[in-house]
């Protein structure tokens, strides 16, 4: 056996120095296989006269190149997430929960791009061609010049794409692709990695944009080896709660545009409809002010978005009270509860705490700390904040309030939607929203005393 041979598990991708019957990482049996080295050539000699290869041309940082050309689909929310449109020869990975609407979104995207003159091929490995046609008929897309195929053999798919040379190819999904040169079942780590590598290499060599659909695990991560996310140029996640009609397309990686950009869609009977003003949609069902309800002015990518944070505090009959969070980080909630008790003397012991971000939105930025604290205090004291007030600010462990970025954009969005009062940390850059009265708070103790008359 060659000394440079390596072994890996086809179930989890763990590397092993030698063959074994059971993988130590995942516990699966008979899944460790030998991987052939990528090249049998020995290492390059380091002598002056024996250097191999060709010299690589070098440039400096002042070299100017034209920005990559982009093709817009006409779906403004999709184009926004892509960074302004589809870049030729780009590889895009789209992940999301089962049934969230990934296939619907990409079929609509394929039809939109095809109507602009791009050659589009939709390859389905999960559904028959008749099923895809039925969905297209329900969405009113039968007149779009999209070519359709139902195939899982990677070699046949690459041969077809090489013959057709489309501008855009959609592979639904990467977990169903089967490479005949890899000795493992479809969906395994080795198969997914090989298929992603071949399709990404094809995109770069032939100038065809490739969109790969990826399944996700129960933790919300794209199934398969994480190296796939490094191979592609853009990674998008399609998020949403099944009980809500809103869907969020979020860019977590983008080599051709800003990351963390979002596009908002609404699931309807005729497919996914774009939401041009997400703030108005997330606040559309907000009635009269109620205790525990606070409006937070956040930033998603380059877009300001206003969402409603809802808190409920109730006596607990359990020895360890519940801490339930939907749409936010549970660890950060525990931190805010600890700061409220340590710095302000407000205890939540013996109380169940529930926190929810309305509309199925997920908030991750620390600028929501002050809004969460306000919602918790409002629910605990049974005092409702005025309906025309927005709150934002980062909370430190000392109880001080730290200013956050893009304050002007947050205030402009709030003013545009009719809000007249804002609560923000001291030293925030206030400007551009003359119709708002901004209350600046130095720390959490001042906030509790001024707003709720406690502390």
VEXTI-365166 format. One record per residue: x, y, z of N, C-alpha, C in turn. Coordinates in pm, whole numbers, plus 50000, padded with zeros to 5 digits. Layout:
// residues N
XYZXYZXYZ
...
This chain:
// residues 455
500854988150000500005000050000500895012450000
500515022649925501345034649913501375042150045
502515048350072502665055550198501805068050203
501515074150088500755086450088499265084250073
498795071850089497365069150082496675074850205
495435079450188494645084850299493285078250299
492645078750413491345072450430490375082650488
489125081650450488095090750502486785083250514
485935088350601484615082450624483635088350525
482905079750454481935084550357480675090050421
480505088050552479305092950621479505106750679
480675109050740480895122050805482085129650749
482935123050668484085129750608485325130250694
485305123750812486475123950900487655116950835
488865122450854490075116650795490695106650893
491235095850838491885085350918493225081950856
494165078250940495495074650891495515060650832
494625051850879494565038250829493125033450828
492925022050760491555016850750491125010950883
489855012350914489255006351033487815002651000
487274993351073485894989151047484864998951094
485205007151194484245016551251484885030351260
484115040551223484595054251228484525059251371
485635064451423485655069651559484865082551573
484675089851464484005102951473482495101651479
481915093551390480455092551384479925078951428
480785068851443480345055751488479775046751380
479825051151254479285042851145480245031351112
479665020051068480475008251033480645007250883
481825002350843482144999450703481965011750613
482335023350662482215035650583483565041950551
484665036150601485995041850577486565036050448
486895044750354487415040650224488725047950198
489525041950111490785048050074490555058349965
491205069849980491115080349881492435080949805
492335080549674493535081449592494095095549597
495395097149599495985110649601495655118049472
495575131249482495215139349366496285138649257
497525136849295498595136349196499645126549243
500215119049148501275109449181502655115449162
502695128149119503995134649098504645137749232
505965136249236506685138849359506775153749384
507265157549501507405171849532508425178549441
508185191249420509075198849331510475199549391
511445197649308512835198649354513185213149383
513995215049484514315228449528515665233349476
516255226249382517535230849327517295242149229
518365249949201518215261549115517805257648974
518315246648924518045243048786516895233448770
516255229448879515225219248865513835223748903
513575236648904512255241648941511245238048834
510095232748874509065228648779507985239348769
507205238148661506055247048646506405259548567
505405268248557505545280748482505355292548576
506125302748555506025314548640504645320748628
504095324648740502755330548745502875345648730
502105351948641502145366548630501605373248756
502295383448801501935390348924501505404648892
500585409648972500125423448960500185429949098
499975442949101499935449849230498495453849261
498305459649378496965463249422496395475149348
497195482149271496705493749196496135489849060
496255477049024495725472648895494215474148893
493695480848792492265483248781491655473348681
490585467048724489845457948637488375461948636
487765459448524486345462748513485525453648603
484495458848666483655450248751482985439348668
482685427848727482075417048649480705420948597
480395417248474479065420248421477995412348496
476835418048506475735411548579474495411048492
473725400448515472435398848448471355399448554
470445408848539469345410248635468175401648594
467455396748694466335387748668465005395048660
464955407248711463655413948722463025411748858
463535402148936463105400149075464055408349162
463615419949203464505429349271465065423749401
464275415849473464755410249599465855400049575
465715391849473466755382149440468005389049390
467855399149304469015406449253469755413649365
469015418649464469635425349578470525415849656
470035403649682470795393949760472025389349682
471925388249551473055384149469474095395149453
473795407049502474755417949493474535426949373
473375425949310473085434249193472745426349069
472775413249077472475404848962473355392548957
473145384348856473875371848839475185374348766
476285369648824477605371048763477915358648680
478395360048556478735348248476479815339748542
479715326648523480695316948575480715316448727
479655320648792479605320248937478915307448983
479285302749101478685290949162477955295349288
476685291949298475815296649407475215284549475
475235284349607474655273649687473475279249764
472305272849750471085277249817470625266149910
470515269150039470065259350138468805264050207
468095254550266466855257750336466165245250384
465245246850478464505235550532463635229050425
463285216250443462395209550347461035216550342
460545218550221459225224450202459155239450224
460295246150240460285260450267460035268450139
460285262350022460035269149895461255271349809
462315263349830463545265149751463295262449603
462615251249574462365247849434461445258049368
460475262949442459575273249388460345285949357
461205290149448461985302349427462885300949304
463585289649292464535288249182463855286049048
462675279849049461925278548924461445292248878
460985300448971460605314148934461825322148887
462965320048954464185327148913464625322848774
464555309648745464935304748613464045310748505
462745311448534461815317248436462105332048416
462425339348523462705353648510463985356148430
465035348348459466265349848383466075345948236
465305335348212465075330948074464325341447994
463415348448058462635358647987463475370747953
464615372348020465515383347986466485379647874
466425367247827467275362947716468375353347753
468515349547879469525339947918469055325747888
469995317247847469685303147830469725296047964
468615289848006468495283948139468095269248129
468755261148208468435246848220468175243748366
467055237148392466675233148528466765217948534
467695212948617467905198548632467375194348768
466385185548769465785180948894466205166548920
466775164349037467135150749077466165145049178
465185152849220464235148449322462835146249267
462505152849157461165151949101461245147848955
460165142048907460055139048766459745151748688
459995151248560459745163148477458285167348482
457385157748491455965160948496455615168748623
456255165348733455985172548857456465187048849
457615189148788458115202748773457215210748680
456705204248574455785211148482454495214948553
454005206248643452795209548718453025221848807
454185222548870454475234348952454575246748864
455225245648749455335257048658453955261648610
453055252048587451705255748545450965263048656
451135258448780450475264948894451025279048915
452305281048885452915294148903452765303148782
452185297948675452015305948554453305308348479
454195298148475455505299748413455685291148288
454625285548237454765276148125455265282847997
455115295947987455565302747865457035306647871
457695304547985459115308247997459975298047923
460975302547846461815293347767462885286547852
462465278747951463375271448039463425256947994
464625251547976464785237547940464845229148067
464185217648064463995209548184464575195648164
465155190148270465665176548268465515170548407
465305157348413465235149948539466315139248534
467415141548602468575132548594469405133948721
470065122948760470965123148876472385119148841
472615113648721473955109448682474795121748647
475825124248726476615136548710477315136948575
477805125548527478505125248399477575129248285
476345124048287475375127648182474975142248190
474855147348312474475161348328475565170548274
476825167548306477925175848257478045175148106
477815163348049477865162047903476775170547838
475575170347899474465178247845474755193247856
475275197447970475585211647987476695216047892
477665207247867478745210747776478235212147633
477225204047598476665204947463475745217047446
474965220147550473995231047540474615244747567
475625245147653476285257647693475265268247739
474485265347843473525275347891474225286447969
473535297447988474045308148072473845305048220
472795297448251472465294148390471965279848397
472505272348492472045258648517471705257348665
470535251848694470085249948832470055234948860
470745230748965470825216649003470045214749133
468975207349128468095205449243467945190349272
468735184949361469645191549454471015184649445
472015190349511473365184949504473445171549577
472565169149676472595156449750472085144649669
471385147249559470875136349476471805132949360
472855140749340473755138149228474625125949258
474895118149153475655105749167476795105649066
478035105249118479225104349033479655089749027
479745084148906480025069848892481465066148924
482335076148943483725073148977483985073349128
482935075349207483045075549353482255063649408
482915055449485482295043349536481585046049669
480465052649662479615055049778478235058649729
477275058549821475885061049785475635075849761
474655079449678474305093549660473925099949792
474375112249812474105119249936475205117950039
476155108750018477255107250111478225118950097
479105120150195480055131250194480925130950069
481415119250032482295118249916481565121949788
480315117349773479545120449653479225135349644
478805141249755478445155449754479655164149724
480785160649784482005168249762482475167149618
482425154949561482855152949424481945160149325
480625159049348479675165649257479815180749262
479965186349382480135200849393481405205449325
482485197749340483745201449277483635201249125
483025190849070482905189848924482025200848867
480905203648933479995213948883480605227848896
481305230449006481955243449022483075245348921
483855234848896484915235648795484335237948657
483205231448627482555233548497482115248148483
481575253948590481135267848584482285277248552
483445274948613484585283848591485185282148451
485195269748400485815267148270484925271048154
483615269048169482705271248056481955284448063
482065291848175481365304648186479895303448216
479455291848261478055289648295477845291948444
476845299748479476505301548620475765289148670
476145284248786475555272248844474905275748977
473655271548996472985272949125472715258949177
473265255849294473105242849357472145244049474
471195234949481470285234349596470845224349695
470935228449822471475219649925470495217250037
470415204750083469595201650200470295206650325
469535208450431470105212950558469865202550664
470715202750767470585193650879469585199450980
469355191951088468425196751190468945209151262
470255211751253470825223751312470745235851220
470205233851098470085244851005471285246950915
472305238150924473485239150839473295230750714
473955234750605473845227150481474495213550500
473765202950466474265189450485475455186750395
476365178250444477565175050367478775182250424
479925180550362481145186850411481095202050396
481645209150494481645223750490482535229150378
483355220450320484225225050211483405229750092
482155225150079481315229549968481085244549975
480875249750095480635264050109481885272150075
483055266050086484285272850045484485272249894
483955261649830484115260349684483335270949608
482105273549652481205282149576481495296849604
480945305449518481145319749534480135326049629
478935320649631477855326549709477095315549782
476775317949908475965308749988474735316250035
473565311249999472295317350036471495307550122
470805312850221469905304850302468485310250285
467555301050260466145304750247465475301150378
465065311250453464565309250588463095312750597
462475308150704461085311450730460435301450823
459385305650888458615296850975457415291750898
457095278950918455975273050844454645279650879
454555285051000453305291551040453155305550985
454185310950920454125324350864454315323550712
453755333450645453865333650499455125340750452
455895346650544457095353950504458265344450485
459095347350386460315339750359461465349650344
462615346150402463795354750398464895347550321
465405353750216466565348750143467765356650191
468695349850261469805356650326471135352150266
472005361650235473345358550184474305357950301
474895346250326475875344850433477305345350378
477445344050248478735345650182478475350450041
479245360249997479065365449861480365372149817
481045366149720482275371949668482035383649574
480785385749535480465396249439479525406749496
479345406849626478435416449687478485415549838
477675423549907477695423550053477085410850110
477675405850217477095394650290476045399850387
475205390750437474125393850530473025402250465
473045403750334471945410450265470745401150264
469555406750272468355398450273467395402850163
466595393250116465475395750029464245389750094
463145396950094461945392650164460885388850061
460285377250082459235372249993458025368250077
456885367950013455655363350077455115351449998
454875340450068454365328350003452865329849979
452475329049853451075330149814450675317849734
449415317149698448945306049617449545305849479
450005317249430450615318249297452135318649304
452705314249417454155313849429454655324449525
455915327949511456565337549600456445351549542
455865360549622455735374549581456765382949654
457365392349584458385400949644457745410849741
458485413849847458065423849945459035435449935
458565446449879459445457949856459745465349985
458775466150075458945473150202458745463350317
459795456150359459615446050464459165451850597
459625463850631459265469650760457755471350773
457135476450668455685478350672454965464950683
455525454550621454875441450626454995435250765
456185436150827456375430250958455575437451066
455245450151043454495457751142453035459451105
452585452850997451225454950948450165449951043
450475439451122449475433751212449645438851355
450395449251372450595454851505449455464251538
448695460951640447535468851678447925479451782
447035482351875447325491951980448475487052066
449245496152127450395491852207449975483052323
450785472752348450505463152454451775460952534
451655457352661452855454452741453655443152679
454965444752675455845434652618456105436152471
455515446152405455685448152262456555460452238
457685458552166458615469352137459045468251992
459145479451924459605479851785461095482551783
461825473751715463275474751702463645478951561
464525488651548465005493151417466365486551392
466375476451307467585468751281468125470951141
469275465151114469925465750984470205451450939
469725448050821469995435050760470755437550631
472065435050635472885438150518473025453150503
472475458450396472455472950375471075478750392
470125470650435468725474950440468255476550584
467685488050622467075489450754465715482450757
465465474950862464225467450876463695469451017
462425473051029461775474451158460965461851187
461185456151305460445444151345459935446051487
458945438251521458355438851654458895427551741
459395431251859459845421551958458745420052063
458385407652092457315404852187457865396752303
457565401052424458005394152545456815391252634
456905380052704455875376152802456585371052926
456215376453041456775372553169455635367953258
455725355553308454645349753388455225341953504
454505341153617454995333053730455185318553690
456235312453741456565298653705456295289453823
455795277753792455575267453894456705257353895
457735259553813458845250353801460015255053888
460845245553928462025249254005463035256953920
463055254053792463905261353698463005267853593
462785280953601461845287553509462245285953363
461255286753276461505285353133462125298053075
462965296052976463535306952896463385302752750
462325307052687461995302952550462175314752455
462945312452349463275323152254462975318252112
462335326552033462085323651892462575335651810
463575333151724464075343751636465215351851692
465765347751807466895355051866467795345251937
468945350051985469925341452051469535339552197
469355327052239468965324252377470075327752475
471325326052434472435329652521472475344552550
472165352652451472165367252472470995371352561
469875364152555468765366952645469185364652790
469895353752816470365350952952471305361953000
472135367352910473035378152947472265390652987
471235394052911470455406152942469715404553074
469185392753101468515390353228469495391853344
470725387053325471735388353430472125402953453
472255410853346472605424953360471485432553428
470245429553396469115436153460469115433553611
469455421353649469455418153791470675423953862
471855423053800473085427453866473215442553868
472835449653762473055464153752471845472453791
470645466653776469425474353804468615468753920
469015457153972468285451254082466925445654045
466705442753918465425437453872465605422553846
464975414353927465145399953919464005393453841
464375383353763463395375353691463365361153746
463885359153868463835346053930462405342053962
462075329653938460715324853960459735329053854
460225334553744459365339153635459755332253505
458755327453432458975322353297459115334153201
460085333253111460335343953015460225338452874
459395344652793459205340952653459515353152567
460305351052464460675361852372460455357152229
459825365652149459505362052012459725373951920
460305371151802460415381251697459255379051601
458365388751590457135387051514457415385551365
456565377951300456645376351155457605365751107
458215357951198459155347751156460535353051122
460805365551154462105371651128463115366751229
464395365851189465485362351279466415374251293
466675378251417467525389651446468795384551511
469945389051460471215384251514472115395451563
471865407951527472785418551564472605422751710
473705426351778473605430351919472885443551941
472585450951835471845463451850470445461351905
469965448851907468645445951960468635444452112
469785445652177469855443452323468895452652398
468945465652368468115475152442466635472852415
466285469252292464885466452260464395454052334
465255443952347464865431952423464695435252570
465625443052626465485447052766464215455152788
463895463852693462655471652706461425462752700
461435452752612460295443652603460125435552731
461235430952787461165423252911460645431853027
461145444053040460675452853147459215456853126
458835459153002457445462652972456495451353011
456905438952983456055427553018456035425353169
457175427053234457235424653379456475435153458
456585448053417455925458853488454515461553437
454125454553331452795456353269452585470953225
453635476453163453585490153113453895489852964
453025495352884453215495352739453965507752696
454945506052608455645517552550454755524252447
454925537152422454125543852319454265537052183
453195537152107453195530151978454105536751876
454465549451897455285556651798456755556851836
457225546851913458595546651963459345534651908
460575537051863461475526251823462675526351918
463275514651939464345513152036465485505251972
466725509351997467885501551953469095505852034
470045496652051471275499452126471875486552177
473195486352188473905474552239474165476252388
473995465452461474135465652606475415458452646
476235464952729477465458752778477215452352913
478165444252959477995437353086478035446953205
478585458653187478595468653293477295476253304
476395473953210475135481253208475155493553120
476305496853063476405508452974475795505252839
475295515552773474725514052639475735518952537
476015510652437477005513652336476295517552206
476795527852138476195531552009476425520751903
475545520451806475605510351700475765517351566
476105509651465476345515251332475065518451257
475215527051157474135530851066472915536251141
473195544751242472085550551319471185559051230
471785566551138470985575351052469985567350969
470435556050914469525547950833468395542050917
468705538151040467655532851128466605543451156
467055555651183466105566351215465295570451092
465925570850976465195574550854464095564550824
464395551550842463375541350817462225542750915
462535545551041461465547351141460615559551109
461265570551069460505582551035459625580150912
460125572550817459345569750696458065562150727
458095553950831456925546050867456055552850971
456325565251003455425572851089455805573251235
456965568251273457375568851413457925582851444
457635587551565458025601151603458995601551720
459275590051783460155589851899461105577951887
462355579951927463345569251923464165569752051
464555558052100465415556752217466705550052170
467815557052190469115552352140470185555252244
471345548752234472425551452328473015565452310
473625570352416474345583052408475535581652313
475905592552251477005593352153476635587052019
475345584351998474925579451867474935591051767
475275587951643475315598151539473895600851490
473335611751539471955615251506471975625151390
471195622351289471115631451176470295625451065
469695634050983468935629450869467485626250897
467045626851024465655623951057465155635051150
464815646351091464415657951169463055656251234
462235647151182460895645351237460845636151358
461995631351404462055622251518462635629351640
462055626551757462635630951883463425619351940
464735621051952465615610151994465995612152141
465675602152224466095601952363467365593652375
468445599852418469725592852428469965588852573
470255575752591470435570152724471885565752742
472525569752856473925565652877474075551352923
473125546353003473235532853057471855527153082
471835514453121470565507553141469815512853263
470545517053367469885522353485469095534953454
469675543953375468955556053335467755552653249
467905542853163466785538853078465615533653162
465925525053260464875519353344464195530353425
464985539853479464395550453559463575560153478
464045564153360463335574153280462105568453211
462175556253165461075550653085460055543553173
460535536153273459615528053353459495533053498
460225543653533460125549153667460595539853776
461575531253744462095521953842463605522553839
464265514053916465715513353915466335520254035
